[in-house]
């Protein structure tokens, strides 16, 4: 039996001994002692909805595209998890998987690999890239692989040293970059130096900004749906549809990242199958929700995908630029 209090611990409202809940704020009338089991139950129930509503939501969410959106738009809003909460749960899952699997030295490793490959290519000249020339290039690259990997580490360290060398002015710094083929025209030297010195921070910054970028991208996705199906629904109904579609994509791609970390040799198949599943899910969701025939549904699905991926590419580029200049 729970110990009760004479005043609500949340708002201070005076309570009778027989009152189980505060009439003012609704908090349960019990003392501040909270067992671990009660804490976990409260957490899962109130924040992740790990109760019967979760299991009622998962089946149509995974296997019946468009049903959750249709039910919500019809006013059945207590039967399933709220679309925003569902989006947040699976976006957290997806970006958590990314943060676990993307190495902090991703940029360092990639650019070291670039320097290594350039060192191999510069180690000899091939007059023509015929079949024999390509085979010679591959053989030479394999022979020099170990030596060039060690050399690339030294060169990468040298680039970082130049970036932090205050005795080098910007012109001298860029001249040295030109010699190793690492200079990119049009970017101020201070940003190049900052990137070289804080390349690991760039990866962290990009991953941290990605969820925010995707969240603000949702209204644009919903607007594309509105333009394609403006006679079928109000804008807010398309936004709800966008929340459900993105939540499903986060769920599938999060699982794909997890499976790739376990079965690395099947990476290509996992990526391909997850993309196909998300694409078919979107198509069937469009068909169920907007009630067009298959020809119109497929055409509008392709149109949606075309504009979505173009805008997504620009959004990702913008997000990387922001991450680049703010490290």
N, C-alpha and C positions, 0 to 999 in steps of 0.2 A: 504493500500500500504506500502511495506517495505522500510525503509530508507536505502539507499546505501552508500557505502564508496568509497573513491578515492584510497584506498590501501587495499589489502586483509589482514584481521585480522589474518589469519593463517600463511601465508608465506611472507607477505609484498609486493607482486607483485602490480605494479601500475595498476589501473583499470579505464576504461571509465564509464561514468555514465549510459550507456545503457547495460553494461555487467551484466548479472544475476549470472554468476559463474566465478570463478577465472580460467583463462586459464592455470595457472601453477599447482595448486594443486586440483582444482575442487570444493573448498568450495563455498557455496552460498554467494553471495555478499549482505550482510546486516549488519546493525550495531550490536553491542554486546548485545542489549536489546533482551531478549528471553522470550516470554510469556510462562506460564506454559503449555498451550495446545500444543505449538510448541515443547517444551522440551519433553513432553510425547510422542508425535507423532514421534519425531526423535529417542527416545529411543526404542520404540516398533518396528519401521521400521528397524533401523540399527542393533540392537543387538539381538532381539528375532524374527525378521522377522514376526511380527504380521501383515501381510498384506495378499494379495490374495495368495501368494505362500505358506503361512502356511496352509490355508484351502485346497489348492490343494494337500498338502503333507499328511495331517492327515488321509484322507479317505483311500488311498492305504497303508499308514503306519500301520493303525490299522486293516483293513479288507482284505488286499490283500498281504499276506506274500510273500516276495521276489521281488515284483514289483519295489520298489524303487531301490534296488540293481541292478536289471536287466536294468532298465532305465539308471542308472548312468553309468554302464559298457558299455552301447550302445552309450554313448556320450550325452545323454539328461541331461545335468548337470545344466541347468538354470531353468528347469521346477519345480524342487522340492528343498527343503532346503538341503544344503550341509550336507553330512553324519556326519562330525565332529561336525558341529553346532547342528545338531539334537541330537547327542550323548550327547553333553554338556548340552543342555536344559533339557533333561530328567534325566541325571545323577544328575544334580543340584536339580531337583525336588525330586528324590528318596532320596538322602542323606540329603536333607533339612527335609523331612518327618521323616527320622531316627533320626536326631538331635532333632526334636520336641518331639518325642514319647519315646525315650530311656532315662530313668531317670538318672541323674548324680550320684545317689547313687545306681546304679544297682549292682555293685560289693559288696558294703556294705550290701545291702539287701539279696543278694544271699548267702554270707558267713555267715551272721547272721542266715539265715534259716538253713544252714548246721550245725552250732553250736547248734541251737535249736533242730534239729532232732537227733543229736548225743546225746544231753542231755537226750532226751526222751528214746532213745535206751539204754543208759547206766544206766537209772534209775531202770531197772529191767532186769532179765535174763529169756529167754525162752529156755527151753531144746530142743524143736523141733518145727519147723515151720509147724505144721499141721494146719488144718482149725481152730481148737479151739485156737491154739497158735496165729495165725494171728489175729483172732477176739479180743483176749485178748490184743495184741499189739496195735491195733487200738483204743480200748476202753481206754487203759491206756494213750495213746498219747493224746486223746481228753480231758481226765480228767486233764492232766498236762499241757495243751497247754498254758494257760495264764501265769502260773508260769514260765514255761520254756522260753516263749518269753521274759519275763522281765529278766530272768537269762541270756539269750543269748545276750541281749543288754549289760549287764554288762560284759560278757565274751569277746564280741567283743571290747568293750572299753579297757578291760585289755590287749588284744592282741596289740592294737594300743599303749598302754602305754609302754608295753615291747619293742616294736619296736623303740620307741623314747627314751628309758632309756639308757643313755650313760654309766651308771655304770655297765650294763650287757655286758659282752663280747659275741662274737658270739656263743661260745659253750654253755654258760648259756642260751642265748636267744633260741637256737634250742632245748635245753633240756626242756624248758618251753613249746615250741610248741609241742614237743612230747607228753607231758602230756594231751594236749587238742586235740590231733590227727590232728593238723594243719600243721605238718612238711612235706615237700616234699624233698626227698633226691635228690642230684645232682644239686641243685640250691644254689649258694652262699648266705650266710646269708645277705649280704648287699642288694641284690636284694629283698629278702623277706621283709626286714625292709622297704625298699623304697616303695614296693608295699602296705604294710599295712598302711604306713603313707600317701600315695598319691593314694589311691584306686579310688577316684573320678576322679583324673587326668588321671588314666589309661583308664577309660571309654572314656574320652574326647580325649585322644591321639589315641585310637583305632579307634574311629569314624572319626577323622581327617585324619588318614593314609589310611583308607579304600578306598576312591575314587582314591587316587594315586596308590594304589596296583592294583585296578581293571583296571585302565588305562594302566599300564605297563603289565597287564596280557593279554590284547587284542591281541598283536602280537603272543602270544603263542596259543591262541584260533584260530587265523587265520592260524597259521602253521599246526595245527591239521586238519583244513579244507583242506589246501593245500595237505597234505599227503593223505587224503581220496579222493580228487577230483583233483589231480595234472594234469590229462590229460584234464580237463575241463576248467580251468581258470589259469591266472597268480596269483601270491601271493597277489598283491595289490587288486585284485578283491575280494579275500577271506577276506582281511582286511576290505574292504568296507562292505561286508556282515556281518562281525563280529560287526562293528559299528551299523548297523541297528538292528541286533538281540539284542544286549545289550541295545540299546536305548529303544526297545520295552519292554524288561524285566524290565528295570527301570521304565517305564511308568506304567506297570501293577502292579508291586510290590509296587510302590509308592502309587497307588490307593488302593491297598490291606491294606497297613499300615493305610491309612486315614480311610478306612471303619472299620478296626478293632478298631480304636480309638473311633468310633461312635457306632458300634454294637459289643461290646466285647463278647457277648454271642455266636456270630456266628463265632468266630475266626477260629475254625478248618475248617469250610466250606469255608471261605474266602481264607485261605491259600491253601487248596486243589484245589479249582477252579482256583485260579490265577496260580498255578503251572501247572495245566492241560492246561490252555489257552496258557501259554508261551511255553510249550512243543509242543503242536499241531501247534502253530504258527511256531516254528522252523522246525518241520517236513515238513509242507506245503511249507515253504520257500525253504528248500533244494530240495524238489520235483520240484518246479517251476523253480528254478535257474539252477539246474544241469541236469534236464531232464532225470533222471534215472527212471526205472520202480519202482513200489511201494515196491517190495521186497528189491531191492538194497537200496532204499531211507530209508526204515525202519531200515535195518541192519546198514547202515552208521550213521543214526541218533542215534541209540543205542550205537554204538561204540564211536561216538563223545561225547555223554553224559557221558559214562563210564570214558573215559580219562579226560574229562573236569572237572568232579566233583572230581576225584582223585587229579588232579593238583590244583584245587580250594581249596581243603581241606588243601593241603600243603602250598598254598599261604596264606590262612587265618591264619594258624598256624605260619608261618614265620612273618606275619604282627603283630600278637599278641605278639610274642617274641620280635620283635623290639620295640613295644609299651611298653612292660614290662621293658626292660632294659634301655629305654630312659626317663622314668618318673622321 
